[in-house]
Amino acid sequence: MTSELIRPATAADVPAVQAVIDAAFTPYIERIGVVPVPMEADHAANVAAGKVYVTGRPVTGLVVIEAHPDHLYLDTVAVHPGAQGQGVGGRLLRFVEAHARALGLPEVRLYTNAMMWENQKIYPKYGYEVVGRRVSGPYDRLHYVKRLG
């Protein structure tokens, strides 16, 4: 199996999913002043629900997605710091778009914390547009949409 395969996560992947998310999001705790939401998600439940797709052996990246009637919601993209800069995130984003198209959905939606400014440079490169900014409790979030043509 190639490390570039993106596949549905299994129960055996849950510890790796947690480890990659923790490694990817821990650096943001100090900057945003709270634990990022993905770190507190129920990864076992998300995997069991078929929402998590992983890549790499061992797992180096993942996405958590959820289909809605009018869009695919990209809940989380996480790439282990040791694999960043190698195209893993881009492959995951392209996978999400292809998955949305396969489901007949016209767009992908996501949000990111406004303090995660690295993401504000990445998402527009892949065609995502900011469509709003909302504060929810301690979280200041930029909302993005990519319309699929």
C-alpha positions as CSV (number, residue, x, y, z in Angstrom):
1,M,0.0,0.0,0.0
2,T,1.2,3.4,-0.8
3,S,1.4,6.1,1.8
4,E,-0.6,8.3,-0.5
5,L,-3.7,6.2,-0.3
6,I,-6.6,8.0,1.5
7,R,-8.9,5.5,3.2
8,P,-11.7,5.4,5.7
9,A,-10.3,5.2,9.2
10,T,-11.0,2.0,11.2
11,A,-11.3,1.5,15.0
12,A,-7.6,0.5,15.0
13,D,-6.7,3.9,13.7
14,V,-8.3,5.8,16.6
15,P,-5.1,6.2,18.6
16,A,-3.2,7.5,15.5
17,V,-6.1,9.9,14.8
18,Q,-5.8,11.3,18.3
19,A,-2.0,11.5,18.1
20,V,-2.0,13.3,14.7
21,I,-4.7,15.8,15.9
22,D,-2.9,16.4,19.1
23,A,0.5,16.9,17.4
24,A,-1.1,19.2,14.8
25,F,-3.2,21.4,17.1
26,T,-1.1,21.5,20.4
27,P,1.0,24.4,19.1
28,Y,-2.2,26.5,18.8
29,I,-3.2,26.2,22.5
30,E,-1.0,29.0,23.7
31,R,-1.8,31.3,20.7
32,I,-5.6,31.0,20.9
33,G,-5.8,30.6,24.7
34,V,-8.0,27.5,24.6
35,V,-7.7,23.9,23.5
36,P,-8.8,23.7,19.9
37,V,-12.1,21.9,19.4
38,P,-10.7,19.0,17.3
39,M,-8.5,17.9,20.2
40,E,-11.6,17.3,22.3
41,A,-13.7,15.5,19.7
42,D,-14.8,11.9,20.2
43,H,-12.5,10.4,17.6
44,A,-13.9,6.8,18.2
45,A,-17.4,8.0,17.5
46,N,-16.3,9.9,14.4
47,V,-14.5,6.9,13.1
48,A,-17.4,4.6,13.8
49,A,-19.7,7.1,12.0
50,G,-17.5,7.0,8.9
51,K,-16.5,10.6,9.1
52,V,-12.7,10.1,9.3
53,Y,-10.4,9.4,6.4
54,V,-6.6,8.9,6.9
55,T,-3.5,8.7,4.9
56,G,0.0,7.3,5.5
57,R,1.3,4.3,7.3
58,P,1.8,5.2,10.0
59,V,-1.0,7.8,9.7
60,T,0.4,11.2,8.9
61,G,-2.8,13.1,8.0
62,L,-6.5,13.0,8.2
63,V,-9.8,14.7,7.5
64,V,-13.0,14.6,9.4
65,I,-16.0,15.3,7.1
66,E,-19.8,15.3,7.4
67,A,-22.2,15.3,4.5
68,H,-25.2,17.6,4.7
69,P,-28.0,18.0,2.1
70,D,-26.5,21.1,0.5
71,H,-22.8,20.8,1.3
72,L,-19.9,18.7,2.6
73,Y,-18.7,20.1,6.0
74,L,-14.9,19.8,6.5
75,D,-14.7,19.6,10.2
76,T,-11.0,18.9,10.6
77,V,-7.8,18.7,8.5
78,A,-4.8,17.6,10.4
79,V,-1.3,16.8,9.2
80,H,1.4,15.6,11.6
81,P,4.1,18.3,12.0
82,G,6.7,15.8,10.8
83,A,4.8,15.4,7.5
84,Q,3.9,19.1,6.9
85,G,5.2,20.7,3.7
86,Q,5.1,17.4,1.8
87,G,1.7,17.9,0.0
88,V,-0.3,15.7,2.5
89,G,-2.7,18.6,3.3
90,G,-3.2,19.4,-0.4
91,R,-4.0,15.8,-1.2
92,L,-6.5,15.6,1.6
93,L,-8.2,18.8,0.5
94,R,-8.5,17.5,-3.1
95,F,-9.9,14.2,-1.7
96,V,-12.6,16.1,0.2
97,E,-13.6,18.0,-3.0
98,A,-13.7,14.8,-5.0
99,H,-15.8,13.2,-2.2
100,A,-18.2,16.1,-2.2
101,R,-18.6,15.8,-6.0
102,A,-19.1,12.1,-5.8
103,L,-22.0,12.8,-3.4
104,G,-23.4,15.3,-5.8
105,L,-22.8,18.2,-3.3
106,P,-22.2,21.7,-4.7
107,E,-19.8,23.0,-2.1
108,V,-17.4,22.3,0.7
109,R,-17.7,24.4,3.9
110,L,-15.3,24.8,6.8
111,Y,-14.2,27.2,9.4
112,T,-10.9,27.9,11.1
113,N,-9.9,29.9,14.2
114,A,-8.9,33.5,13.2
115,M,-5.7,33.0,15.3
116,M,-4.6,30.1,13.0
117,W,-3.3,32.6,10.4
118,E,-1.4,29.9,8.6
119,N,-4.8,28.4,7.4
120,Q,-5.8,31.9,6.1
121,K,-2.9,31.5,3.6
122,I,-3.6,27.9,2.7
123,Y,-7.3,27.7,2.1
124,P,-7.5,30.5,-0.5
125,K,-4.8,28.7,-2.5
126,Y,-7.2,25.8,-2.9
127,G,-10.1,28.1,-4.0
128,Y,-11.8,28.6,-0.6
129,E,-13.4,32.0,0.0
130,V,-14.1,33.7,3.3
131,V,-17.9,34.1,3.7
132,G,-18.1,35.3,7.3
133,R,-16.6,35.7,10.7
134,R,-18.4,34.6,13.9
135,V,-17.5,34.5,17.5
136,S,-18.8,31.6,19.5
137,G,-17.7,31.7,23.2
138,P,-13.9,31.8,23.2
139,Y,-13.6,30.9,19.5
140,D,-13.3,33.6,16.8
141,R,-13.9,31.7,13.5
142,L,-13.5,32.5,9.8
143,H,-16.0,30.6,7.7
144,Y,-14.9,29.5,4.2
145,V,-16.8,28.0,1.2
146,K,-15.5,26.4,-1.9
147,R,-18.1,26.1,-4.6
148,L,-17.5,23.1,-6.8
149,G,-17.9,23.6,-10.6
